[in-house]
Amino acid sequence: MMDAARGQRPFFFHHHSGYRRNPFGALDDDEWADVALLPEVVTAVLHHPVHIQLLGPMGVGKSSVLLAIQRELRGRGQQVAYEYIPAGQRSMRTSLSGLDVFCLDEAQRLSWRWRRRLRRAQGRVRLCLGSHADLSAQFAPGAVVTIDLARHVTVAYWQQTLARRLAYFALPDAPAATLSPDAVEFLYTTFGCDLRAGEYFLYEVWQGLATAVPLTAADLQRRLQEVGD
Protein backbone atom coordinates (compact mmCIF):
# COMPACT_ATOMS: atom_id res chain seq x y z
CA MET A 1 0.00 0.00 0.00
CA MET A 2 2.89 2.34 0.64
CA ASP A 3 5.70 2.92 -1.82
CA ALA A 4 8.99 2.15 -0.05
CA ALA A 5 11.13 3.31 -2.97
CA ARG A 6 11.31 7.08 -2.63
CA GLY A 7 13.69 8.04 -5.45
CA GLN A 8 13.02 11.12 -7.56
CA ARG A 9 9.38 12.13 -7.48
CA PRO A 10 7.35 14.69 -9.41
CA PHE A 11 6.52 17.88 -7.53
CA PHE A 12 2.84 16.98 -7.30
CA PHE A 13 3.29 13.35 -6.29
CA HIS A 14 0.83 13.77 -3.37
CA HIS A 15 -1.92 14.18 -5.96
CA HIS A 16 -1.68 10.41 -6.48
CA SER A 17 -2.91 9.90 -2.91
CA GLY A 18 -5.65 12.52 -3.31
CA TYR A 19 -4.01 15.54 -1.63
CA ARG A 20 -2.64 18.84 -2.83
CA ARG A 21 0.35 18.30 -0.53
CA ASN A 22 1.29 16.23 2.49
CA PRO A 23 -1.53 17.01 4.92
CA PHE A 24 0.77 16.53 7.90
CA GLY A 25 3.52 18.88 6.73
CA ALA A 26 4.39 22.19 8.36
CA LEU A 27 1.52 24.69 8.41
CA ASP A 28 1.63 28.43 7.94
CA ASP A 29 -0.29 30.59 10.42
CA ASP A 30 -3.48 30.74 8.35
CA GLU A 31 -3.52 26.99 7.68
CA TRP A 32 -2.90 26.21 11.32
CA ALA A 33 -5.79 28.42 12.39
CA ASP A 34 -8.07 26.86 9.76
CA VAL A 35 -7.40 23.22 10.68
CA ALA A 36 -7.32 23.70 14.47
CA LEU A 37 -10.09 21.80 16.21
CA LEU A 38 -12.05 23.46 19.00
CA PRO A 39 -12.86 20.79 21.63
CA GLU A 40 -16.39 20.66 22.97
CA VAL A 41 -15.14 21.26 26.52
CA VAL A 42 -13.71 24.60 25.36
CA THR A 43 -16.72 25.53 23.25
CA ALA A 44 -18.90 25.12 26.33
CA VAL A 45 -17.04 27.79 28.29
CA LEU A 46 -16.54 30.25 25.43
CA HIS A 47 -20.14 31.34 25.91
CA HIS A 48 -19.42 32.46 29.49
CA PRO A 49 -17.50 35.61 30.48
CA VAL A 50 -14.60 33.80 32.13
CA HIS A 51 -10.90 33.56 31.48
CA ILE A 52 -9.62 30.22 30.17
CA GLN A 53 -6.45 28.35 31.07
CA LEU A 54 -5.39 25.37 28.96
CA LEU A 55 -2.99 22.96 30.63
CA GLY A 56 -1.27 19.85 29.33
CA PRO A 57 2.05 18.33 28.29
CA MET A 58 3.94 19.18 25.13
CA GLY A 59 2.16 18.01 21.99
CA VAL A 60 -1.34 17.86 23.44
CA GLY A 61 -2.57 20.72 21.26
CA LYS A 62 -2.64 23.82 23.45
CA SER A 63 -1.41 26.06 20.63
CA SER A 64 -3.93 24.64 18.18
CA VAL A 65 -6.81 25.19 20.61
CA LEU A 66 -5.75 28.78 21.26
CA LEU A 67 -5.72 29.41 17.51
CA ALA A 68 -9.16 27.80 17.23
CA ILE A 69 -10.40 30.10 20.00
CA GLN A 70 -8.99 33.08 18.11
CA ARG A 71 -10.73 31.94 14.91
CA GLU A 72 -14.05 31.35 16.69
CA LEU A 73 -14.15 34.64 18.57
CA ARG A 74 -13.00 36.67 15.59
CA GLY A 75 -15.89 35.09 13.72
CA ARG A 76 -18.16 36.61 16.37
CA GLY A 77 -16.73 40.06 15.66
CA GLN A 78 -14.40 40.29 18.64
CA GLN A 79 -10.92 41.80 18.57
CA VAL A 80 -8.56 38.91 19.35
CA ALA A 81 -4.76 38.64 19.35
CA TYR A 82 -2.54 35.58 19.71
CA GLU A 83 1.07 35.55 20.92
CA TYR A 84 3.54 32.72 21.45
CA ILE A 85 6.26 33.21 24.06
CA PRO A 86 9.40 31.45 22.77
CA ALA A 87 11.96 29.77 25.01
CA GLY A 88 14.27 32.29 26.60
CA GLN A 89 11.76 35.15 26.42
CA ARG A 90 10.03 36.30 29.60
CA SER A 91 7.91 39.19 28.38
CA MET A 92 4.98 39.88 26.05
CA ARG A 93 5.15 41.88 22.84
CA THR A 94 1.42 42.40 22.20
CA SER A 95 -0.35 45.59 23.18
CA LEU A 96 -3.65 44.80 24.88
CA SER A 97 -5.14 48.15 23.94
CA GLY A 98 -8.40 47.73 22.04
CA LEU A 99 -8.51 43.95 22.48
CA ASP A 100 -11.50 41.95 23.63
CA VAL A 101 -9.53 38.71 24.00
CA PHE A 102 -5.83 37.90 24.31
CA CYS A 103 -4.61 34.34 23.63
CA LEU A 104 -1.17 33.79 25.16
CA ASP A 105 0.77 30.61 24.44
CA GLU A 106 3.49 29.28 26.79
CA ALA A 107 2.32 31.75 29.43
CA GLN A 108 4.38 30.01 32.14
CA ARG A 109 7.50 31.57 30.60
CA LEU A 110 6.51 35.08 31.69
CA SER A 111 8.48 36.67 34.51
CA TRP A 112 6.63 37.52 37.71
CA ARG A 113 6.55 41.20 36.70
CA TRP A 114 4.80 40.38 33.43
CA ARG A 115 2.43 37.99 35.17
CA ARG A 116 1.50 40.87 37.45
CA ARG A 117 0.78 43.08 34.41
CA LEU A 118 -1.39 40.34 32.98
CA ARG A 119 -3.27 40.09 36.27
CA ARG A 120 -3.98 43.82 36.19
CA ALA A 121 -5.37 43.53 32.66
CA GLN A 122 -8.00 40.94 33.58
CA GLY A 123 -10.73 43.49 34.14
CA ARG A 124 -10.51 44.91 30.62
CA VAL A 125 -9.52 41.98 28.39
CA ARG A 126 -10.46 38.32 28.40
CA LEU A 127 -7.43 36.05 28.76
CA CYS A 128 -7.00 32.61 27.20
CA LEU A 129 -3.72 31.06 28.32
CA GLY A 130 -1.82 27.98 27.25
CA SER A 131 0.58 26.84 29.94
CA HIS A 132 2.58 23.93 31.31
CA ALA A 133 2.19 25.32 34.85
CA ASP A 134 -1.05 26.12 36.67
CA LEU A 135 -1.35 29.92 36.77
CA SER A 136 -4.80 30.04 38.35
CA ALA A 137 -3.34 31.84 41.40
CA GLN A 138 -2.86 34.85 39.10
CA PHE A 139 -6.64 35.20 38.76
CA ALA A 140 -9.35 36.33 41.11
CA PRO A 141 -11.31 33.45 42.70
CA GLY A 142 -13.78 31.98 40.21
CA ALA A 143 -12.54 34.14 37.35
CA VAL A 144 -10.76 31.41 35.38
CA VAL A 145 -11.77 28.00 34.04
CA THR A 146 -8.88 25.55 33.87
CA ILE A 147 -9.02 22.76 31.30
CA ASP A 148 -6.53 19.88 31.30
CA LEU A 149 -6.53 19.02 27.60
CA ALA A 150 -4.83 15.65 28.12
CA ARG A 151 -8.00 14.38 29.81
CA HIS A 152 -10.02 15.12 26.68
CA VAL A 153 -7.77 13.49 24.06
CA THR A 154 -9.76 10.37 23.20
CA VAL A 155 -10.01 8.14 20.15
CA ALA A 156 -12.93 10.29 19.01
CA TYR A 157 -10.84 13.44 19.40
CA TRP A 158 -8.04 11.89 17.35
CA GLN A 159 -10.60 10.99 14.67
CA GLN A 160 -12.02 14.52 14.55
CA THR A 161 -8.57 16.15 14.47
CA LEU A 162 -7.26 13.91 11.69
CA ALA A 163 -10.45 14.13 9.64
CA ARG A 164 -10.29 17.92 9.73
CA ARG A 165 -6.65 17.92 8.62
CA LEU A 166 -7.23 15.45 5.78
CA ALA A 167 -10.33 17.24 4.53
CA TYR A 168 -8.50 20.56 4.44
CA PHE A 169 -5.77 19.29 2.09
CA ALA A 170 -7.79 16.79 0.04
CA LEU A 171 -8.20 17.44 -3.66
CA PRO A 172 -11.84 18.15 -4.60
CA ASP A 173 -13.77 15.31 -6.21
CA ALA A 174 -10.81 12.92 -6.13
CA PRO A 175 -10.26 9.59 -4.35
CA ALA A 176 -8.07 10.13 -1.31
CA ALA A 177 -6.07 8.01 1.12
CA THR A 178 -7.87 7.58 4.43
CA LEU A 179 -7.31 6.19 7.91
CA SER A 180 -9.49 3.26 8.93
CA PRO A 181 -11.05 3.22 12.42
CA ASP A 182 -8.50 0.67 13.61
CA ALA A 183 -5.71 2.91 12.29
CA VAL A 184 -6.99 5.78 14.43
CA GLU A 185 -7.21 3.42 17.39
CA PHE A 186 -3.59 2.42 16.74
CA LEU A 187 -2.49 6.06 16.75
CA TYR A 188 -4.29 6.71 20.03
CA THR A 189 -2.82 3.60 21.63
CA THR A 190 0.69 4.42 20.37
CA PHE A 191 0.88 8.16 20.97
CA GLY A 192 -1.76 8.81 23.64
CA CYS A 193 -2.30 12.53 24.11
CA ASP A 194 0.81 13.50 22.10
CA LEU A 195 -0.98 14.61 18.95
CA ARG A 196 2.13 16.32 17.65
CA ALA A 197 4.18 13.11 17.69
CA GLY A 198 1.36 11.34 15.88
CA GLU A 199 1.28 14.01 13.20
CA TYR A 200 5.05 13.79 12.73
CA PHE A 201 4.68 10.05 12.21
CA LEU A 202 1.80 10.49 9.76
CA TYR A 203 3.94 12.92 7.76
CA GLU A 204 6.36 10.05 7.12
CA VAL A 205 3.47 7.73 6.29
CA TRP A 206 2.06 10.14 3.71
CA GLN A 207 5.51 10.69 2.22
CA GLY A 208 5.47 7.00 1.29
CA LEU A 209 2.02 6.94 -0.28
CA ALA A 210 1.73 6.44 -4.02
CA THR A 211 -2.01 5.76 -4.31
CA ALA A 212 -5.30 6.71 -2.66
CA VAL A 213 -5.62 3.73 -0.33
CA PRO A 214 -7.33 3.15 3.02
CA LEU A 215 -4.62 2.76 5.65
CA THR A 216 -5.14 0.21 8.40
CA ALA A 217 -3.52 -0.36 11.77
CA ALA A 218 -1.37 -3.07 10.17
CA ASP A 219 -0.06 -0.55 7.62
CA LEU A 220 0.84 1.92 10.34
CA GLN A 221 2.45 -0.78 12.46
CA ARG A 222 4.72 -1.77 9.59
CA ARG A 223 5.65 1.85 8.92
CA LEU A 224 6.39 2.46 12.58
CA GLN A 225 8.77 -0.49 12.58
CA GLU A 226 10.48 0.87 9.47
CA VAL A 227 10.93 4.28 11.11
CA GLY A 228 12.30 2.60 14.23
CA ASP A 229 14.78 0.58 12.20
Residue pairs with C-beta under 8 A, 6 or more apart in sequence:
1 209
1 211
1 213
1 215
1 219
2 205
2 208
2 209
2 210
2 219
2 223
3 208
3 209
3 210
4 208
4 226
6 207
6 208
13 210
14 20
14 21
14 22
14 206
14 209
15 171
15 174
16 209
16 210
16 211
16 212
17 176
17 177
17 206
17 209
17 210
17 211
17 212
17 213
18 170
18 171
18 174
18 175
18 176
18 177
18 212
19 166
19 169
19 170
19 171
19 176
19 177
19 206
20 169
20 170
20 171
21 169
22 169
22 203
22 206
22 207
23 165
23 166
23 168
23 169
23 170
23 202
23 206
24 165
24 199
24 200
24 202
24 203
24 205
24 206
25 203
27 35
31 168
32 63
32 64
32 67
33 67
33 68
33 70
33 71
34 71
34 168
35 64
35 164
35 165
35 168
36 64
36 65
36 67
36 68
36 71
37 61
37 64
37 65
37 68
37 157
37 160
37 161
37 164
38 65
38 68
38 69
38 71
38 72
39 65
39 149
39 152
39 157
41 147
41 152
42 52
42 54
42 65
42 68
42 69
42 147
43 72
45 52
45 145
45 147
46 52
46 69
46 72
46 73
48 145
49 126
50 143
50 144
50 145
51 122
51 126
51 127
51 128
51 129
51 139
51 143
51 144
51 145
52 69
52 127
52 128
52 129
52 144
52 145
52 147
53 128
53 129
53 131
53 134
53 135
53 136
53 139
53 144
53 145
53 146
53 147
54 62
54 65
54 66
54 128
54 129
54 130
54 131
54 147
54 149
55 62
55 131
55 132
55 134
55 146
55 147
55 148
55 149
55 150
56 62
56 132
56 148
56 149
56 150
56 193
57 132
57 150
57 193
57 194
58 132
58 194
58 196
59 193
59 194
59 195
59 196
59 197
60 149
60 150
60 153
60 193
60 194
60 195
61 149
61 153
61 161
61 195
61 196
62 105
62 130
62 131
62 149
63 84
63 105
63 130
64 195
65 130
65 149
66 82
66 103
66 104
66 105
66 128
66 130
67 82
67 103
69 80
69 101
69 103
69 128
70 80
70 81
70 82
70 101
70 103
73 80
73 100
73 101
74 80
78 100
78 101
79 98
79 99
79 100
79 101
80 99
80 100
80 101
80 102
80 103
81 94
81 96
81 99
81 101
81 102
81 103
82 103
82 104
82 105
83 92
83 93
83 94
83 102
83 103
83 104
83 105
84 105
84 106
85 92
85 104
85 105
85 106
85 107
85 109
85 110
86 106
86 109
87 106
87 109
89 109
90 109
90 110
90 111
90 114
91 110
91 111
91 114
92 104
92 110
92 114
92 117
92 118
94 102
96 102
96 121
96 124
96 125
99 125
100 125
100 126
101 125
101 126
101 127
101 128
102 121
102 125
102 126
102 127
102 128
103 128
103 129
103 130
104 118
104 127
104 128
104 129
104 130
105 130
106 130
106 131
106 132
107 118
107 129
107 130
107 131
107 135
108 131
108 132
108 133
108 135
110 118
115 135
115 138
118 127
118 138
119 138
119 139
121 127
122 139
122 140
122 143
127 144
129 135
134 146
136 144
136 146
149 193
150 193
153 188
153 192
153 193
153 195
154 188
155 184
155 185
155 188
158 184
158 187
158 188
158 195
158 198
159 181
159 184
161 195
162 179
162 184
162 187
162 202
165 199
166 176
166 178
166 179
170 176
174 212
175 212
176 212
177 206
177 209
177 211
177 212
177 213
177 214
177 215
178 214
178 215
179 187
179 214
179 215
180 214
180 215
180 216
180 217
182 216
182 217
183 215
183 216
183 217
183 219
183 220
185 217
186 217
186 220
186 221
187 198
187 201
187 202
187 220
190 198
190 220
190 224
191 197
191 198
191 201
201 220
201 223
201 224
201 227
204 223
204 227
205 215
205 219
205 220
205 223
208 223
